Amino acid sequence: MKITDVRTILLTGPSTNDPFMLAARKRRSAAFVEVHTDTGLTGVGETYAGYFCPELIPPIVEYFKPILLGKGVHNIDLLWREMYACENFWCRGGLGLIALTGIEAALWDLKGKLHNLPVYELLGGRKHDRIFAYATGGPANYPVDNLFRKIESYLSLGFKSVKLGACEFYEDGGGGEYYRKSLVPHIAAEIEVRKLENIKKRFGDDVVLCLDGHMNNPGGGADSWPLDTAKAVLKALEGYNLFFFEEPLHYNLANEYAELCRSTSVTVAGGECLAGAHEWKLYAEKDCFDMGQPDASFVGGLGEFMKIAALLASRGRRIATHSWSAGAGFMQNIHAAFAAENTAILEIAPAYGPLHSEIIGESFRLKDGYVYPPDKPGLGIELSEAVKAKYPFQPGSGEFNSVPGKVLVD
């Protein structure tokens, strides 16, 4: 079998069918990579960069394409290293490496189809019979009745765990007035304690909770929590049995992350913005995270994901996959998670939209709060011509934080 073509497919569709997530983002774009062969088999992968800057992906894929033409997929690591070494100045990290993720994933999908095996078997074999999962809930926490409806909707879909946004508006019980989160430690802590107290009174211990600080940069604002605020918030939450608190600090603050982890019993999670095992190594050796969050559609490839998982395991750390790409990236994370022995939990987009469902088909199985291993060859996905025609790409539809001169309107 020889590779005959490598193509980028850009699509735009509804962001999700989850009404609570739709409050933040109504459409999404995605960048898929197809690897075609002379046997008729085609591999499909995705780079999460397609959600943010889709127009930049096709020229990068074209740059790497000549390296793959005429090759087979018996040694994906070698092909990856040849692409990675091709342009060290812009592919050592950043967008070049992130785009390479989609190409490499397509090679694994192709190899799995060739050998009639799920990709996790090619990555070292399945390490779990099932993996606990949480519904990623995003914004729309308030008013409190809305928060309750959101949690109830995720529980009704079969989840036992929910992740909620932190650092958002909260409701003053006296007058119903909303306030933006404050950088003042005790006020920031009060916001999150009030949220968890409301949930505890309504749901008791029936839901496992995670919180997401989103680097404390809501709406693209310039301010993020300083270390003393993050310490105050996590100290105040120590009695609430959180599964983890994600991204309480900006990634520019690696030393502060390490100090924060040492200061609290709350599990500090992070890493979704880190690409490449070499970048992860810097954060892992400082013990910046109690729980790492690599994304198999972002980190540079499934091979890089496995290196990162092993690195975190060597430090006694577990994995909570990050996953907010479309259907191919979604399945990349599931396969990588089942191959990594230290996976603790999966991020799952609840009530996902058609750029998930029409690509995943029946490969995803959730029951009683757990995800079960897919059994179809490759990644278990299909990017049909009908889907390509149904969701044409809309230029300028990439996600970004609103800033002066570039305001997010949908």
Protein Blocks (a to p, Z undefined) as FASTA:
>chain_A
ZZfbdcdddddddfbfcfklmmmombdcddddddddfkopacddddfklmmmmmlmmmmm
mmmmmmmgopackbmmlmmmmmmmmmmmlmmgmjllmmmmmmmmmmmmmmmmmnopafkl
mnnpaabfbdcddddekgokbcfklmmmmmmmmmmnopabdcddehiacddfklopacdd
dfbfklmmmmmmmmmmmmmmmnommbccdddeklopghhiabdcdfklmmmmmmmmmmno
pabdchkbcfklmmlmmmmmmmpcbdcdehjlpgcjklmmmmmmnopafbdcddfklnop
aklmmmmmmmmmmnopacddddfbdfklmmmmmmmmmmpmkbfbdcddehiafklmmmnm
mmbcceehiacddfbehjlpacdfklmmmmccdehiaccdddehiacfZZ
